[in-house]
Amino acid sequence: MTPKIVDKKEKRNQIIEAAIRVFSKMGFARTKMMEIAKAAGIGKGTIYEYFKSKEELTVAVFNAFVHNIEILLSRRTMKMTDPEEKLHAYFSAWFDIMNNDLLEYGDLMIDIWAESVRLHEGKDIFDLKGMYEKMGARLTEILREGMEQNKFKPMNPDIVSSVILATMDGLFLQWLLDKKSFDIHTAIKQMSEVMIAGLLKTK
């Protein structure tokens, strides 16, 4: 009898998806690896073949989320040449992310981040610095293109990209604290319209 070939990448993703469901339901601190293994339909021993600890699995969950965002943002802008269109596509991608992934990940990310700070005294185990550098670089490139094409006002693109990301973070955090205070999708749309209008050169 031919032994069953295990797709390790697929199995790893299966565990990550199960972890997201269990973490979201029970919270990071109260979740045990056994519960994640059960949700993934595998034995507890199998889960440790892929992740040595709950912390390592948590980092994998966060990295998977960031990777999905990077792919979506790249796909939305890669074939565009107009920097204004790229910015609209960038904000549109975040609108779609809010409609899907972030609604599932939002509370979970706050929970994981808080637990990480408690256990590691502020150590950046998720490499948030690296995440912001990548996203900031993408925005900076679009802003530079806009200035080169004489569509955007003169600016420091690094600072403006940081302002845009900080505004997105602020909106998301406020919404997480009180989801009834405003509609996050409307807020993203209005924020993007105001920011893009402020960047464009007056004709």
N, C-alpha and C positions, 0 to 999 in steps of 0.2 A: 504493500500500500504506500502510495506516494505521500510523504509528509506535507502537511499544509504550510504553504508559504505565507508568512506574516508580513504585511506591509507596515513597516515600523513607523513610517511617516503618518500613515492613516491612523494607526493605533495611538500615536502620540496626540494627534489632533482630537481623536475621540476622547481621550482623557482630559484634555484642556477644555473641551466643550462641556463635559460632565462637571468639571470643577467650577465653571462659570455658573451652571445651574445650581449647584449645591452651595457655593459661596453666596450667591445672590439670595438664596432662601434662608440660609442659616447664619450668614455672617462669617468672616474669616476666622475669628478667634474660636468659635464653637464648632467649626467643621473639623472632622477627623478624616484621615486618609482612607480609612475603611469605607466611609460614606461615599467618598468620591469614586472609589473602586466599584462599589455596588452600583452607583449611578451609571458608570461606564460599562457595566456588565462584565467586569473582569475580577480576578482575585487580587487581594491586597498585595501579595508578593509580586504580581505582574506590574503594578503601578510603580513599585520601587525599581524596576528594571529601566524605567524611563525617567523617573524623578527621584532623587535621593531624599528629598524632604518636602514638606508642605510649602516652605519658603521658596524652594526652587520651582515648584509647580506654579506658585503665585506669580513669580517673575515671568514665567512662560505665558501665563494668561495675559499679563499686561503687555508683553512684547507682541503677542498675537494681535491684540487690539490695535496697537500702534502700527504694526505692519499692514493691517487691513486699511487703516486710514491713509497711509503713505501710498498704497496701491491705488486707492480710489482717487486721491488728489492728483496723482500722476496721470492716470487715465483720462481724467476730465480735461487736463490742460495740454497734454503732449502734442496734439495735432493742431493746436491753435497758434496763430502768429500775432494776433491783436492783444496787447497787454490788458486793455480794458475788458475784453471778452474773457481773458484768463482769470482776472479777478472775480468777475461775475461767476465763472465756473467754479472757482475756489470756494466762494461763499455758498454756492448752490450745493456743492459736495458736502459741506458741513451741515446744511439743512437736511440732506438725506441721511447723514450719519446720525443726527439727532432723532430722526424719524425711526431709526432702526437700532444700530449698535449702542449708541450712548444711552438710550433709554434703558437698555438692559445692563450696560456696564456702569452707568453713572454712580449709583449708590455703592456699588461694589468697589469701584476705584477709590472712592473716598474712604471706605472701610479699610481697604488694603493699605492705602497710604498712611492712614492714622496708626494702624498696627505696626507698620514698618518703622515709623518714627519712634514708637514706643519701644520696640525691641532693639533698634539699631542706633538710637540716639541721633537721629537725623541723617544717617548714612544713606546716600542715594542708591539703594540697591536696584532701583528700576531704571537708572540712568535717565532721569527726567531732563537733565542738562543736555544730553545727547539728542533726546527727542525734540526739544525746543530748538536746538541748533539746526537740525534737519528741516523742520517746518519753517524756521526763520529764513534759512537759505533759499527755500523755494519761493517764499514771498519776496525776499530781497531781489532775486533774479527777475521776477515779474515787474517790480517797481523800477529796476534799472532799465529794463526794456522800454517801459513807458516813458522814462526821461530821454532815452536815446532816440525814441521815435517822436519826441516833442509832444507827447500826449499828456504826460503828467508834469506837475509843477516841480521845480527844483526842490530836492529834499535829501535828507540822510536816509537812504533806504533801509539800513540796518536798524535805525531807531524806529522808523515807521512800521517796519515788520514786527518789531517787538511790541509796539503799541497795539497793533491789530490782534496779535496773539493774546496779549494781556486783556484786551476787551472781550475776546471770546471766552477766556478763562473766567473773567468776572461775571459774565452773563450766565455761564454754566453753573458756577458756584451759587449765585443768587437763586437760580431756578431750583437747584437741588435743595437749598435750605427751605424754600417755600414754593412748591410747584404750582400753587394756585395764584401766586402773585402776578404772574404774567405768562403769556404764551411764548415759549422759547422760539418757535418757528417764526412767529411774527417779529420777535425781537431781532433775530438773525437777519431777516429780510430788511428791516428798517435800518439796522446798523450798517449793512453792506451798502445800501443806497446812499446813506449819509457819508460814509467813508470814501466811496468811489467818487461821489460828486465833489468832495473836498480835495481829492487828488488830481482831478482833471483840470487841464488848463482851460481858462475861459476863452470861448471863441469870439 
